[in-house]
Amino acid sequence: MKHALLGAALASLGLAAGHAAANPFGLIENQPRSELWVNPGFYSYHFDRNDGLDDTNPGIGAEYRFSTVAAATVGRFHNSDRAISNYAGIYYQPISLGPLRIGAVVGGFDGYPKMRNGGWFLAAIPVVSVEYERVGVNFAIVPSYKDRLHGALAIQLKFKLMD
């Protein structure tokens, strides 16, 4: 009991000290943009390394950033189940942490044989992006879903064509 109280007191002090420090997160002001980005697909590092999944997911995709916090995206790629997938969605990333943009992409995906027999389904995927001049990277955490979708850290290199 004594150790639990001491632990709780130390945790409270840590929380108080954390609130006293400057918050490293910020909100990105929503302003219009007009940027077109393209990507050559993904690299996926799967959490279950023993499933024989294909980590290399080449394809073609586009991202049209219409504001500082949102972008529309479409694409096609060779997925980890060795089938062709298509996607369409919206990125919403209103939080910053230094140069990082934090949020999610919400959209439709198809081509996964065990998910709706390869048909379309909706998903929300957490995404962290970083961009510098004409190059950027999206890091997405794809959650596992039963035995139908395989969880992974997906890395997507992108290039700005116009702004």
C-alpha positions in Angstrom: 0.0 0.0 0.0 2.8 2.4 0.9 4.6 1.7 -2.4 1.4 2.3 -4.3 0.9 5.7 -2.6 4.5 6.7 -3.3 4.1 5.6 -6.9 0.9 7.6 -7.3 2.5 10.7 -5.7 5.5 10.4 -8.1 3.2 10.0 -11.1 1.3 13.1 -10.1 4.5 15.1 -9.7 5.5 13.9 -13.2 2.2 14.9 -14.7 2.4 18.3 -13.0 5.9 18.9 -14.3 4.9 17.8 -17.7 2.0 20.4 -17.8 4.4 23.1 -16.6 6.7 22.5 -19.6 5.9 24.0 -22.9 3.5 21.8 -25.0 5.5 20.6 -28.1 2.2 20.0 -30.0 0.5 22.7 -32.0 -2.6 23.2 -34.1 -2.0 23.9 -37.8 -4.0 26.9 -39.1 -6.3 25.9 -41.9 -5.3 27.8 -45.0 -5.9 27.1 -48.7 -3.1 25.3 -50.6 -2.8 23.8 -54.1 -0.1 21.1 -54.2 0.1 17.9 -56.2 2.2 15.1 -54.8 2.8 11.7 -56.4 4.2 8.5 -54.9 5.6 5.1 -56.1 3.6 3.0 -53.6 4.6 1.8 -50.1 7.0 -0.2 -48.1 5.3 -2.1 -45.3 7.0 -3.4 -42.2 4.5 -6.0 -41.0 4.2 -6.6 -37.3 3.8 -10.4 -37.8 7.1 -11.2 -39.6 6.1 -14.9 -40.0 3.1 -14.6 -42.3 5.1 -14.6 -45.6 3.7 -11.2 -46.6 5.2 -9.0 -49.3 6.7 -5.9 -47.6 7.4 -4.2 -51.0 4.2 -2.6 -52.3 4.9 -0.7 -55.5 2.3 1.3 -57.3 1.3 4.8 -58.2 -0.6 7.3 -56.2 -1.4 11.0 -56.0 -2.2 13.4 -53.2 -3.8 16.8 -53.8 -3.2 19.0 -50.8 -6.1 21.6 -50.9 -5.4 23.1 -47.5 -2.7 23.1 -44.8 -4.6 20.4 -42.9 -6.3 18.3 -45.6 -5.6 16.5 -48.8 -7.4 14.1 -51.1 -5.6 10.9 -52.2 -6.1 8.1 -54.8 -3.9 5.3 -55.9 -3.2 1.7 -56.9 -0.6 -0.7 -55.5 0.5 -4.3 -55.2 -0.5 -5.2 -51.7 1.1 -7.5 -49.1 -1.2 -10.3 -50.1 0.2 -10.1 -53.6 -3.0 -8.7 -55.1 -3.8 -5.3 -56.6 -5.4 -2.7 -54.3 -7.0 0.7 -55.0 -7.6 3.4 -52.5 -9.3 6.8 -52.3 -9.5 9.0 -49.2 -9.0 12.2 -47.3 -6.0 13.1 -45.1 -6.9 15.3 -42.1 -3.8 16.3 -40.2 -4.4 19.3 -38.0 -1.7 18.7 -35.4 2.0 19.6 -35.6 5.0 18.4 -33.7 7.9 20.4 -35.0 8.0 19.6 -38.8 5.7 16.6 -38.4 2.0 16.8 -39.4 -0.2 14.4 -37.4 -3.6 13.0 -38.1 -5.3 10.2 -40.1 -6.4 9.2 -43.6 -10.0 8.0 -43.9 -11.0 6.2 -47.1 -11.9 3.2 -49.1 -9.6 0.3 -50.0 -10.0 -2.9 -52.0 -8.1 -5.9 -53.2 -7.5 -7.7 -49.9 -8.8 -11.3 -50.6 -9.8 -12.0 -47.0 -11.6 -8.7 -46.5 -15.0 -8.6 -48.1 -13.7 -11.0 -50.8 -11.4 -8.4 -52.2 -14.2 -5.7 -52.3 -14.2 -2.2 -51.0 -14.1 -1.4 -47.3 -13.7 1.8 -45.2 -10.8 2.4 -42.8 -9.3 5.1 -40.7 -5.5 4.9 -40.5 -3.3 7.1 -38.2 -0.7 9.0 -40.3 2.4 11.2 -39.5 3.9 13.1 -42.4 7.0 15.2 -43.0 7.6 17.3 -46.0 10.6 19.4 -47.1 10.4 21.4 -50.3 9.6 18.8 -53.0 10.0 15.5 -51.1 8.0 14.1 -48.3 7.2 10.9 -46.4 4.0 9.5 -44.9 4.2 7.1 -42.1 1.0 5.1 -41.5 0.2 2.7 -38.8 -2.1 0.1 -40.4 -3.9 -1.9 -37.7 -4.4 -5.6 -37.9 -8.0 -6.8 -38.3 -8.7 -10.4 -37.3 -7.1 -12.6 -40.0 -8.3 -10.3 -42.8 -5.8 -7.4 -42.7 -2.2 -7.5 -41.6 -0.9 -4.8 -39.4 2.1 -2.8 -40.5 4.1 0.4 -40.4 3.6 1.6 -44.0 6.2 4.1 -45.3 5.3 6.1 -48.4 7.8 8.4 -50.2 6.2 11.2 -52.1 7.4 13.9 -54.5 5.8 17.3 -55.2 5.0 17.9 -58.8 3.3 21.4 -58.5 2.4 24.0 -56.0 
